[in-house]
Amino acid sequence: MEQYLRLRQAVRRGDLAAYNAIVAEFGDRFGAGRTKTVVVRLSQSVVKTGLRRINVSYSRSSLEDVRAKLSLD
């Protein structure tokens, strides 16, 4: 259950790097528990939460700053 707690924390923080690390580390467990598709779909929520947090903090940010904060390619 630790992996779900860590996943929840990453989603609530909007931390895409932590989310990706958790998915990479526990991907086999998510697949065995048949929750892999739900976990993969959570990535959209992570990005949305990250954007919301950035928007509150910085009302005028460049797209490059947003990309760097969310660790997007």
mmCIF file of the N, C-alpha and C atoms, coordinates in Angstrom:
data_MODEL
# 
_entry.id   MODEL 
# 
loop_
_atom_site.group_PDB 
_atom_site.id 
_atom_site.type_symbol 
_atom_site.label_atom_id 
_atom_site.label_alt_id 
_atom_site.label_comp_id 
_atom_site.label_asym_id 
_atom_site.label_entity_id 
_atom_site.label_seq_id 
_atom_site.pdbx_PDB_ins_code 
_atom_site.Cartn_x 
_atom_site.Cartn_y 
_atom_site.Cartn_z 
_atom_site.occupancy 
_atom_site.B_iso_or_equiv 
_atom_site.pdbx_formal_charge 
_atom_site.auth_seq_id 
_atom_site.auth_comp_id 
_atom_site.auth_asym_id 
_atom_site.auth_atom_id 
_atom_site.pdbx_PDB_model_num 
ATOM 1   N N  . MET A 1 1  ? 0.801  -1.194 0.000   1.00 0.00 ? 1  MET A N  1 
ATOM 2   C CA . MET A 1 1  ? 0.000  0.000  0.000   1.00 0.00 ? 1  MET A CA 1 
ATOM 3   C C  . MET A 1 1  ? 0.852  1.270  0.000   1.00 0.00 ? 1  MET A C  1 
ATOM 4   N N  . GLU A 1 2  ? 2.122  1.127  0.305   1.00 0.00 ? 2  GLU A N  1 
ATOM 5   C CA . GLU A 1 2  ? 3.023  2.283  0.326   1.00 0.00 ? 2  GLU A CA 1 
ATOM 6   C C  . GLU A 1 2  ? 3.044  2.992  -1.022  1.00 0.00 ? 2  GLU A C  1 
ATOM 7   N N  . GLN A 1 3  ? 3.031  2.211  -2.105  1.00 0.00 ? 3  GLN A N  1 
ATOM 8   C CA . GLN A 1 3  ? 3.118  2.815  -3.426  1.00 0.00 ? 3  GLN A CA 1 
ATOM 9   C C  . GLN A 1 3  ? 1.910  3.702  -3.705  1.00 0.00 ? 3  GLN A C  1 
ATOM 10  N N  . TYR A 1 4  ? 0.750  3.339  -3.203  1.00 0.00 ? 4  TYR A N  1 
ATOM 11  C CA . TYR A 1 4  ? -0.444 4.156  -3.417  1.00 0.00 ? 4  TYR A CA 1 
ATOM 12  C C  . TYR A 1 4  ? -0.395 5.441  -2.592  1.00 0.00 ? 4  TYR A C  1 
ATOM 13  N N  . LEU A 1 5  ? 0.147  5.359  -1.398  1.00 0.00 ? 5  LEU A N  1 
ATOM 14  C CA . LEU A 1 5  ? 0.310  6.552  -0.572  1.00 0.00 ? 5  LEU A CA 1 
ATOM 15  C C  . LEU A 1 5  ? 1.276  7.525  -1.234  1.00 0.00 ? 5  LEU A C  1 
ATOM 16  N N  . ARG A 1 6  ? 2.410  7.028  -1.695  1.00 0.00 ? 6  ARG A N  1 
ATOM 17  C CA . ARG A 1 6  ? 3.386  7.886  -2.373  1.00 0.00 ? 6  ARG A CA 1 
ATOM 18  C C  . ARG A 1 6  ? 2.810  8.459  -3.661  1.00 0.00 ? 6  ARG A C  1 
ATOM 19  N N  . LEU A 1 7  ? 2.035  7.665  -4.378  1.00 0.00 ? 7  LEU A N  1 
ATOM 20  C CA . LEU A 1 7  ? 1.396  8.131  -5.611  1.00 0.00 ? 7  LEU A CA 1 
ATOM 21  C C  . LEU A 1 7  ? 0.411  9.251  -5.297  1.00 0.00 ? 7  LEU A C  1 
ATOM 22  N N  . ARG A 1 8  ? -0.382 9.078  -4.275  1.00 0.00 ? 8  ARG A N  1 
ATOM 23  C CA . ARG A 1 8  ? -1.348 10.093 -3.861  1.00 0.00 ? 8  ARG A CA 1 
ATOM 24  C C  . ARG A 1 8  ? -0.644 11.393 -3.491  1.00 0.00 ? 8  ARG A C  1 
ATOM 25  N N  . GLN A 1 9  ? 0.450  11.295 -2.766  1.00 0.00 ? 9  GLN A N  1 
ATOM 26  C CA . GLN A 1 9  ? 1.187  12.491 -2.368  1.00 0.00 ? 9  GLN A CA 1 
ATOM 27  C C  . GLN A 1 9  ? 1.738  13.232 -3.580  1.00 0.00 ? 9  GLN A C  1 
ATOM 28  N N  . ALA A 1 10 ? 2.252  12.487 -4.544  1.00 0.00 ? 10 ALA A N  1 
ATOM 29  C CA . ALA A 1 10 ? 2.789  13.110 -5.759  1.00 0.00 ? 10 ALA A CA 1 
ATOM 30  C C  . ALA A 1 10 ? 1.689  13.804 -6.549  1.00 0.00 ? 10 ALA A C  1 
ATOM 31  N N  . VAL A 1 11 ? 0.515  13.184 -6.629  1.00 0.00 ? 11 VAL A N  1 
ATOM 32  C CA . VAL A 1 11 ? -0.606 13.777 -7.363  1.00 0.00 ? 11 VAL A CA 1 
ATOM 33  C C  . VAL A 1 11 ? -1.064 15.047 -6.659  1.00 0.00 ? 11 VAL A C  1 
ATOM 34  N N  . ARG A 1 12 ? -1.178 15.019 -5.350  1.00 0.00 ? 12 ARG A N  1 
ATOM 35  C CA . ARG A 1 12 ? -1.642 16.201 -4.608  1.00 0.00 ? 12 ARG A CA 1 
ATOM 36  C C  . ARG A 1 12 ? -0.660 17.357 -4.683  1.00 0.00 ? 12 ARG A C  1 
ATOM 37  N N  . ARG A 1 13 ? 0.637  17.052 -4.780  1.00 0.00 ? 13 ARG A N  1 
ATOM 38  C CA . ARG A 1 13 ? 1.652  18.103 -4.907  1.00 0.00 ? 13 ARG A CA 1 
ATOM 39  C C  . ARG A 1 13 ? 1.790  18.584 -6.340  1.00 0.00 ? 13 ARG A C  1 
ATOM 40  N N  . GLY A 1 14 ? 1.339  17.788 -7.293  1.00 0.00 ? 14 GLY A N  1 
ATOM 41  C CA . GLY A 1 14 ? 1.532  18.130 -8.699  1.00 0.00 ? 14 GLY A CA 1 
ATOM 42  C C  . GLY A 1 14 ? 2.967  17.912 -9.123  1.00 0.00 ? 14 GLY A C  1 
ATOM 43  N N  . ASP A 1 15 ? 3.622  16.932 -8.522  1.00 0.00 ? 15 ASP A N  1 
ATOM 44  C CA . ASP A 1 15 ? 5.040  16.660 -8.747  1.00 0.00 ? 15 ASP A CA 1 
ATOM 45  C C  . ASP A 1 15 ? 5.190  15.558 -9.792  1.00 0.00 ? 15 ASP A C  1 
ATOM 46  N N  . LEU A 1 16 ? 5.376  15.968 -11.039 1.00 0.00 ? 16 LEU A N  1 
ATOM 47  C CA . LEU A 1 16 ? 5.447  15.017 -12.147 1.00 0.00 ? 16 LEU A CA 1 
ATOM 48  C C  . LEU A 1 16 ? 6.687  14.130 -12.066 1.00 0.00 ? 16 LEU A C  1 
ATOM 49  N N  . ALA A 1 17 ? 7.799  14.674 -11.617 1.00 0.00 ? 17 ALA A N  1 
ATOM 50  C CA . ALA A 1 17 ? 9.027  13.873 -11.492 1.00 0.00 ? 17 ALA A CA 1 
ATOM 51  C C  . ALA A 1 17 ? 8.838  12.760 -10.463 1.00 0.00 ? 17 ALA A C  1 
ATOM 52  N N  . ALA A 1 18 ? 8.239  13.074 -9.328  1.00 0.00 ? 18 ALA A N  1 
ATOM 53  C CA . ALA A 1 18 ? 7.989  12.060 -8.301  1.00 0.00 ? 18 ALA A CA 1 
ATOM 54  C C  . ALA A 1 18 ? 6.989  11.021 -8.811  1.00 0.00 ? 18 ALA A C  1 
ATOM 55  N N  . TYR A 1 19 ? 5.958  11.483 -9.505  1.00 0.00 ? 19 TYR A N  1 
ATOM 56  C CA . TYR A 1 19 ? 4.963  10.575 -10.079 1.00 0.00 ? 19 TYR A CA 1 
ATOM 57  C C  . TYR A 1 19 ? 5.630  9.581  -11.035 1.00 0.00 ? 19 TYR A C  1 
ATOM 58  N N  . ASN A 1 20 ? 6.467  10.094 -11.942 1.00 0.00 ? 20 ASN A N  1 
ATOM 59  C CA . ASN A 1 20 ? 7.149  9.219  -12.901 1.00 0.00 ? 20 ASN A CA 1 
ATOM 60  C C  . ASN A 1 20 ? 8.073  8.236  -12.203 1.00 0.00 ? 20 ASN A C  1 
ATOM 61  N N  . ALA A 1 21 ? 8.757  8.670  -11.151 1.00 0.00 ? 21 ALA A N  1 
ATOM 62  C CA . ALA A 1 21 ? 9.644  7.776  -10.407 1.00 0.00 ? 21 ALA A CA 1 
ATOM 63  C C  . ALA A 1 21 ? 8.854  6.659  -9.726  1.00 0.00 ? 21 ALA A C  1 
ATOM 64  N N  . ILE A 1 22 ? 7.710  6.995  -9.173  1.00 0.00 ? 22 ILE A N  1 
ATOM 65  C CA . ILE A 1 22 ? 6.873  5.991  -8.506  1.00 0.00 ? 22 ILE A CA 1 
ATOM 66  C C  . ILE A 1 22 ? 6.322  4.996  -9.516  1.00 0.00 ? 22 ILE A C  1 
ATOM 67  N N  . VAL A 1 23 ? 5.870  5.486  -10.655 1.00 0.00 ? 23 VAL A N  1 
ATOM 68  C CA . VAL A 1 23 ? 5.352  4.591  -11.692 1.00 0.00 ? 23 VAL A CA 1 
ATOM 69  C C  . VAL A 1 23 ? 6.456  3.671  -12.200 1.00 0.00 ? 23 VAL A C  1 
ATOM 70  N N  . ALA A 1 24 ? 7.665  4.190  -12.357 1.00 0.00 ? 24 ALA A N  1 
ATOM 71  C CA . ALA A 1 24 ? 8.784  3.361  -12.810 1.00 0.00 ? 24 ALA A CA 1 
ATOM 72  C C  . ALA A 1 24 ? 9.154  2.317  -11.755 1.00 0.00 ? 24 ALA A C  1 
ATOM 73  N N  . GLU A 1 25 ? 9.127  2.718  -10.505 1.00 0.00 ? 25 GLU A N  1 
ATOM 74  C CA . GLU A 1 25 ? 9.527  1.816  -9.418  1.00 0.00 ? 25 GLU A CA 1 
ATOM 75  C C  . GLU A 1 25 ? 8.483  0.735  -9.142  1.00 0.00 ? 25 GLU A C  1 
ATOM 76  N N  . PHE A 1 26 ? 7.214  1.097  -9.163  1.00 0.00 ? 26 PHE A N  1 
ATOM 77  C CA . PHE A 1 26 ? 6.156  0.166  -8.776  1.00 0.00 ? 26 PHE A CA 1 
ATOM 78  C C  . PHE A 1 26 ? 5.263  -0.245 -9.941  1.00 0.00 ? 26 PHE A C  1 
ATOM 79  N N  . GLY A 1 27 ? 5.703  -0.045 -11.157 1.00 0.00 ? 27 GLY A N  1 
ATOM 80  C CA . GLY A 1 27 ? 4.888  -0.367 -12.330 1.00 0.00 ? 27 GLY A CA 1 
ATOM 81  C C  . GLY A 1 27 ? 4.419  -1.798 -12.368 1.00 0.00 ? 27 GLY A C  1 
ATOM 82  N N  . ASP A 1 28 ? 5.273  -2.720 -11.963 1.00 0.00 ? 28 ASP A N  1 
ATOM 83  C CA . ASP A 1 28 ? 4.883  -4.130 -11.969 1.00 0.00 ? 28 ASP A CA 1 
ATOM 84  C C  . ASP A 1 28 ? 3.786  -4.418 -10.941 1.00 0.00 ? 28 ASP A C  1 
ATOM 85  N N  . ARG A 1 29 ? 3.830  -3.757 -9.800  1.00 0.00 ? 29 ARG A N  1 
ATOM 86  C CA . ARG A 1 29 ? 2.784  -3.948 -8.779  1.00 0.00 ? 29 ARG A CA 1 
ATOM 87  C C  . ARG A 1 29 ? 1.456  -3.374 -9.237  1.00 0.00 ? 29 ARG A C  1 
ATOM 88  N N  . PHE A 1 30 ? 1.514  -2.223 -9.897  1.00 0.00 ? 30 PHE A N  1 
ATOM 89  C CA . PHE A 1 30 ? 0.281  -1.637 -10.409 1.00 0.00 ? 30 PHE A CA 1 
ATOM 90  C C  . PHE A 1 30 ? -0.327 -2.543 -11.478 1.00 0.00 ? 30 PHE A C  1 
ATOM 91  N N  . GLY A 1 31 ? 0.524  -3.136 -12.303 1.00 0.00 ? 31 GLY A N  1 
ATOM 92  C CA . GLY A 1 31 ? 0.045  -4.045 -13.337 1.00 0.00 ? 31 GLY A CA 1 
ATOM 93  C C  . GLY A 1 31 ? -0.542 -5.309 -12.753 1.00 0.00 ? 31 GLY A C  1 
ATOM 94  N N  . ALA A 1 32 ? 0.084  -5.825 -11.693 1.00 0.00 ? 32 ALA A N  1 
ATOM 95  C CA . ALA A 1 32 ? -0.409 -7.042 -11.049 1.00 0.00 ? 32 ALA A CA 1 
ATOM 96  C C  . ALA A 1 32 ? -1.738 -6.789 -10.349 1.00 0.00 ? 32 ALA A C  1 
ATOM 97  N N  . GLY A 1 33 ? -1.909 -5.590 -9.819  1.00 0.00 ? 33 GLY A N  1 
ATOM 98  C CA . GLY A 1 33 ? -3.149 -5.247 -9.134  1.00 0.00 ? 33 GLY A CA 1 
ATOM 99  C C  . GLY A 1 33 ? -4.225 -4.736 -10.062 1.00 0.00 ? 33 GLY A C  1 
ATOM 100 N N  . ARG A 1 34 ? -3.951 -4.736 -11.348 1.00 0.00 ? 34 ARG A N  1 
ATOM 101 C CA . ARG A 1 34 ? -4.890 -4.284 -12.380 1.00 0.00 ? 34 ARG A CA 1 
ATOM 102 C C  . ARG A 1 34 ? -5.317 -2.827 -12.189 1.00 0.00 ? 34 ARG A C  1 
ATOM 103 N N  . THR A 1 35 ? -4.415 -2.018 -11.696 1.00 0.00 ? 35 THR A N  1 
ATOM 104 C CA . THR A 1 35 ? -4.701 -0.592 -11.537 1.00 0.00 ? 35 THR A CA 1 
ATOM 105 C C  . THR A 1 35 ? -3.811 0.249  -12.441 1.00 0.00 ? 35 THR A C  1 
ATOM 106 N N  . LYS A 1 36 ? -3.074 -0.395 -13.311 1.00 0.00 ? 36 LYS A N  1 
ATOM 107 C CA . LYS A 1 36 ? -2.125 0.296  -14.179 1.00 0.00 ? 36 LYS A CA 1 
ATOM 108 C C  . LYS A 1 36 ? -2.797 1.382  -15.022 1.00 0.00 ? 36 LYS A C  1 
ATOM 109 N N  . THR A 1 37 ? -3.957 1.091  -15.592 1.00 0.00 ? 37 THR A N  1 
ATOM 110 C CA . THR A 1 37 ? -4.603 2.080  -16.450 1.00 0.00 ? 37 THR A CA 1 
ATOM 111 C C  . THR A 1 37 ? -5.045 3.306  -15.649 1.00 0.00 ? 37 THR A C  1 
ATOM 112 N N  . VAL A 1 38 ? -5.530 3.096  -14.448 1.00 0.00 ? 38 VAL A N  1 
ATOM 113 C CA . VAL A 1 38 ? -5.932 4.220  -13.601 1.00 0.00 ? 38 VAL A CA 1 
ATOM 114 C C  . VAL A 1 38 ? -4.723 5.058  -13.234 1.00 0.00 ? 38 VAL A C  1 
ATOM 115 N N  . VAL A 1 39 ? -3.621 4.382  -12.893 1.00 0.00 ? 39 VAL A N  1 
ATOM 116 C CA . VAL A 1 39 ? -2.395 5.080  -12.512 1.00 0.00 ? 39 VAL A CA 1 
ATOM 117 C C  . VAL A 1 39 ? -1.860 5.897  -13.680 1.00 0.00 ? 39 VAL A C  1 
ATOM 118 N N  . VAL A 1 40 ? -1.900 5.354  -14.868 1.00 0.00 ? 40 VAL A N  1 
ATOM 119 C CA . VAL A 1 40 ? -1.420 6.073  -16.050 1.00 0.00 ? 40 VAL A CA 1 
ATOM 120 C C  . VAL A 1 40 ? -2.297 7.289  -16.326 1.00 0.00 ? 40 VAL A C  1 
ATOM 121 N N  . ARG A 1 41 ? -3.593 7.159  -16.133 1.00 0.00 ? 41 ARG A N  1 
ATOM 122 C CA . ARG A 1 41 ? -4.503 8.282  -16.373 1.00 0.00 ? 41 ARG A CA 1 
ATOM 123 C C  . ARG A 1 41 ? -4.328 9.390  -15.343 1.00 0.00 ? 41 ARG A C  1 
ATOM 124 N N  . LEU A 1 42 ? -3.754 9.064  -14.186 1.00 0.00 ? 42 LEU A N  1 
ATOM 125 C CA . LEU A 1 42 ? -3.517 10.075 -13.157 1.00 0.00 ? 42 LEU A CA 1 
ATOM 126 C C  . LEU A 1 42 ? -2.490 11.119 -13.576 1.00 0.00 ? 42 LEU A C  1 
ATOM 127 N N  . SER A 1 43 ? -1.681 10.813 -14.572 1.00 0.00 ? 43 SER A N  1 
ATOM 128 C CA . SER A 1 43 ? -0.651 11.764 -14.995 1.00 0.00 ? 43 SER A CA 1 
ATOM 129 C C  . SER A 1 43 ? -1.275 13.093 -15.416 1.00 0.00 ? 43 SER A C  1 
ATOM 130 N N  . GLN A 1 44 ? -2.466 13.045 -16.010 1.00 0.00 ? 44 GLN A N  1 
ATOM 131 C CA . GLN A 1 44 ? -3.152 14.278 -16.387 1.00 0.00 ? 44 GLN A CA 1 
ATOM 132 C C  . GLN A 1 44 ? -3.497 15.110 -15.156 1.00 0.00 ? 44 GLN A C  1 
ATOM 133 N N  . SER A 1 45 ? -3.899 14.443 -14.091 1.00 0.00 ? 45 SER A N  1 
ATOM 134 C CA . SER A 1 45 ? -4.223 15.145 -12.846 1.00 0.00 ? 45 SER A CA 1 
ATOM 135 C C  . SER A 1 45 ? -2.988 15.754 -12.223 1.00 0.00 ? 45 SER A C  1 
ATOM 136 N N  . VAL A 1 46 ? -1.858 15.064 -12.345 1.00 0.00 ? 46 VAL A N  1 
ATOM 137 C CA . VAL A 1 46 ? -0.605 15.591 -11.801 1.00 0.00 ? 46 VAL A CA 1 
ATOM 138 C C  . VAL A 1 46 ? -0.246 16.894 -12.515 1.00 0.00 ? 46 VAL A C  1 
ATOM 139 N N  . VAL A 1 47 ? -0.345 16.897 -13.821 1.00 0.00 ? 47 VAL A N  1 
ATOM 140 C CA . VAL A 1 47 ? -0.026 18.091 -14.604 1.00 0.00 ? 47 VAL A CA 1 
ATOM 141 C C  . VAL A 1 47 ? -1.004 19.221 -14.279 1.00 0.00 ? 47 VAL A C  1 
ATOM 142 N N  . LYS A 1 48 ? -2.290 18.910 -14.190 1.00 0.00 ? 48 LYS A N  1 
ATOM 143 C CA . LYS A 1 48 ? -3.287 19.934 -13.867 1.00 0.00 ? 48 LYS A CA 1 
ATOM 144 C C  . LYS A 1 48 ? -3.029 20.542 -12.491 1.00 0.00 ? 48 LYS A C  1 
ATOM 145 N N  . THR A 1 49 ? -2.724 19.705 -11.517 1.00 0.00 ? 49 THR A N  1 
ATOM 146 C CA . THR A 1 49 ? -2.447 20.202 -10.166 1.00 0.00 ? 49 THR A CA 1 
ATOM 147 C C  . THR A 1 49 ? -1.199 21.063 -10.163 1.00 0.00 ? 49 THR A C  1 
ATOM 148 N N  . GLY A 1 50 ? -0.168 20.623 -10.869 1.00 0.00 ? 50 GLY A N  1 
ATOM 149 C CA . GLY A 1 50 ? 1.057  21.411 -10.965 1.00 0.00 ? 50 GLY A CA 1 
ATOM 150 C C  . GLY A 1 50 ? 0.809  22.762 -11.600 1.00 0.00 ? 50 GLY A C  1 
ATOM 151 N N  . LEU A 1 51 ? 0.010  22.779 -12.659 1.00 0.00 ? 51 LEU A N  1 
ATOM 152 C CA . LEU A 1 51 ? -0.319 24.041 -13.318 1.00 0.00 ? 51 LEU A CA 1 
ATOM 153 C C  . LEU A 1 51 ? -1.114 24.966 -12.398 1.00 0.00 ? 51 LEU A C  1 
ATOM 154 N N  . ARG A 1 52 ? -2.046 24.393 -11.657 1.00 0.00 ? 52 ARG A N  1 
ATOM 155 C CA . ARG A 1 52 ? -2.830 25.194 -10.724 1.00 0.00 ? 52 ARG A CA 1 
ATOM 156 C C  . ARG A 1 52 ? -1.952 25.833 -9.659  1.00 0.00 ? 52 ARG A C  1 
ATOM 157 N N  . ARG A 1 53 ? -1.010 25.052 -9.128  1.00 0.00 ? 53 ARG A N  1 
ATOM 158 C CA . ARG A 1 53 ? -0.116 25.571 -8.092  1.00 0.00 ? 53 ARG A CA 1 
ATOM 159 C C  . ARG A 1 53 ? 0.791  26.665 -8.650  1.00 0.00 ? 53 ARG A C  1 
ATOM 160 N N  . ILE A 1 54 ? 1.266  26.468 -9.854  1.00 0.00 ? 54 ILE A N  1 
ATOM 161 C CA . ILE A 1 54 ? 2.118  27.487 -10.484 1.00 0.00 ? 54 ILE A CA 1 
ATOM 162 C C  . ILE A 1 54 ? 1.299  28.743 -10.756 1.00 0.00 ? 54 ILE A C  1 
ATOM 163 N N  . ASN A 1 55 ? 0.080  28.561 -11.231 1.00 0.00 ? 55 ASN A N  1 
ATOM 164 C CA . ASN A 1 55 ? -0.777 29.703 -11.543 1.00 0.00 ? 55 ASN A CA 1 
ATOM 165 C C  . ASN A 1 55 ? -1.046 30.545 -10.302 1.00 0.00 ? 55 ASN A C  1 
ATOM 166 N N  . VAL A 1 56 ? -1.255 29.901 -9.187  1.00 0.00 ? 56 VAL A N  1 
ATOM 167 C CA . VAL A 1 56 ? -1.501 30.633 -7.948  1.00 0.00 ? 56 VAL A CA 1 
ATOM 168 C C  . VAL A 1 56 ? -0.240 31.380 -7.527  1.00 0.00 ? 56 VAL A C  1 
ATOM 169 N N  . SER A 1 57 ? 0.900  30.746 -7.676  1.00 0.00 ? 57 SER A N  1 
ATOM 170 C CA . SER A 1 57 ? 2.156  31.349 -7.238  1.00 0.00 ? 57 SER A CA 1 
ATOM 171 C C  . SER A 1 57 ? 2.651  32.447 -8.176  1.00 0.00 ? 57 SER A C  1 
ATOM 172 N N  . TYR A 1 58 ? 2.524  32.195 -9.459  1.00 0.00 ? 58 TYR A N  1 
ATOM 173 C CA . TYR A 1 58 ? 3.067  33.129 -10.449 1.00 0.00 ? 58 TYR A CA 1 
ATOM 174 C C  . TYR A 1 58 ? 1.984  33.461 -11.460 1.00 0.00 ? 58 TYR A C  1 
ATOM 175 N N  . SER A 1 59 ? 1.453  34.644 -11.358 1.00 0.00 ? 59 SER A N  1 
ATOM 176 C CA . SER A 1 59 ? 0.373  34.980 -12.277 1.00 0.00 ? 59 SER A CA 1 
ATOM 177 C C  . SER A 1 59 ? 0.887  35.236 -13.697 1.00 0.00 ? 59 SER A C  1 
ATOM 178 N N  . ARG A 1 60 ? 2.167  35.598 -13.812 1.00 0.00 ? 60 ARG A N  1 
ATOM 179 C CA . ARG A 1 60 ? 2.735  35.849 -15.141 1.00 0.00 ? 60 ARG A CA 1 
ATOM 180 C C  . ARG A 1 60 ? 4.011  35.051 -15.319 1.00 0.00 ? 60 ARG A C  1 
ATOM 181 N N  . SER A 1 61 ? 3.855  33.818 -15.739 1.00 0.00 ? 61 SER A N  1 
ATOM 182 C CA . SER A 1 61 ? 5.003  32.943 -15.975 1.00 0.00 ? 61 SER A CA 1 
ATOM 183 C C  . SER A 1 61 ? 5.114  32.638 -17.456 1.00 0.00 ? 61 SER A C  1 
ATOM 184 N N  . SER A 1 62 ? 6.332  32.469 -17.912 1.00 0.00 ? 62 SER A N  1 
ATOM 185 C CA . SER A 1 62 ? 6.513  32.075 -19.305 1.00 0.00 ? 62 SER A CA 1 
ATOM 186 C C  . SER A 1 62 ? 6.250  30.578 -19.437 1.00 0.00 ? 62 SER A C  1 
ATOM 187 N N  . LEU A 1 63 ? 5.964  30.131 -20.635 1.00 0.00 ? 63 LEU A N  1 
ATOM 188 C CA . LEU A 1 63 ? 5.755  28.705 -20.859 1.00 0.00 ? 63 LEU A CA 1 
ATOM 189 C C  . LEU A 1 63 ? 7.014  27.907 -20.559 1.00 0.00 ? 63 LEU A C  1 
ATOM 190 N N  . GLU A 1 64 ? 8.161  28.489 -20.776 1.00 0.00 ? 64 GLU A N  1 
ATOM 191 C CA . GLU A 1 64 ? 9.429  27.821 -20.466 1.00 0.00 ? 64 GLU A CA 1 
ATOM 192 C C  . GLU A 1 64 ? 9.552  27.581 -18.955 1.00 0.00 ? 64 GLU A C  1 
ATOM 193 N N  . ASP A 1 65 ? 9.156  28.552 -18.151 1.00 0.00 ? 65 ASP A N  1 
ATOM 194 C CA . ASP A 1 65 ? 9.177  28.377 -16.690 1.00 0.00 ? 65 ASP A CA 1 
ATOM 195 C C  . ASP A 1 65 ? 8.213  27.280 -16.262 1.00 0.00 ? 65 ASP A C  1 
ATOM 196 N N  . VAL A 1 66 ? 7.025  27.269 -16.854 1.00 0.00 ? 66 VAL A N  1 
ATOM 197 C CA . VAL A 1 66 ? 6.037  26.231 -16.543 1.00 0.00 ? 66 VAL A CA 1 
ATOM 198 C C  . VAL A 1 66 ? 6.578  24.855 -16.916 1.00 0.00 ? 66 VAL A C  1 
ATOM 199 N N  . ARG A 1 67 ? 7.179  24.751 -18.089 1.00 0.00 ? 67 ARG A N  1 
ATOM 200 C CA . ARG A 1 67 ? 7.746  23.477 -18.531 1.00 0.00 ? 67 ARG A CA 1 
ATOM 201 C C  . ARG A 1 67 ? 8.816  23.000 -17.562 1.00 0.00 ? 67 ARG A C  1 
ATOM 202 N N  . ALA A 1 68 ? 9.688  23.898 -17.122 1.00 0.00 ? 68 ALA A N  1 
ATOM 203 C CA . ALA A 1 68 ? 10.756 23.522 -16.205 1.00 0.00 ? 68 ALA A CA 1 
ATOM 204 C C  . ALA A 1 68 ? 10.204 23.106 -14.849 1.00 0.00 ? 68 ALA A C  1 
ATOM 205 N N  . LYS A 1 69 ? 9.211  23.825 -14.328 1.00 0.00 ? 69 LYS A N  1 
ATOM 206 C CA . LYS A 1 69 ? 8.627  23.495 -13.026 1.00 0.00 ? 69 LYS A CA 1 
ATOM 207 C C  . LYS A 1 69 ? 7.950  22.145 -13.034 1.00 0.00 ? 69 LYS A C  1 
ATOM 208 N N  . LEU A 1 70 ? 7.311  21.787 -14.155 1.00 0.00 ? 70 LEU A N  1 
ATOM 209 C CA . LEU A 1 70 ? 6.602  20.510 -14.248 1.00 0.00 ? 70 LEU A CA 1 
ATOM 210 C C  . LEU A 1 70 ? 7.488  19.377 -14.765 1.00 0.00 ? 70 LEU A C  1 
ATOM 211 N N  . SER A 1 71 ? 8.727  19.670 -15.074 1.00 0.00 ? 71 SER A N  1 
ATOM 212 C CA . SER A 1 71 ? 9.663  18.668 -15.597 1.00 0.00 ? 71 SER A CA 1 
ATOM 213 C C  . SER A 1 71 ? 9.154  18.027 -16.884 1.00 0.00 ? 71 SER A C  1 
ATOM 214 N N  . LEU A 1 72 ? 8.568  18.851 -17.744 1.00 0.00 ? 72 LEU A N  1 
ATOM 215 C CA . LEU A 1 72 ? 8.073  18.353 -19.032 1.00 0.00 ? 72 LEU A CA 1 
ATOM 216 C C  . LEU A 1 72 ? 9.176  18.456 -20.080 1.00 0.00 ? 72 LEU A C  1 
ATOM 217 N N  . ASP A 1 73 ? 9.084  17.607 -21.075 1.00 0.00 ? 73 ASP A N  1 
ATOM 218 C CA . ASP A 1 73 ? 10.055 17.656 -22.173 1.00 0.00 ? 73 ASP A CA 1 
ATOM 219 C C  . ASP A 1 73 ? 9.745  18.781 -23.128 1.00 0.00 ? 73 ASP A C  1 
# 
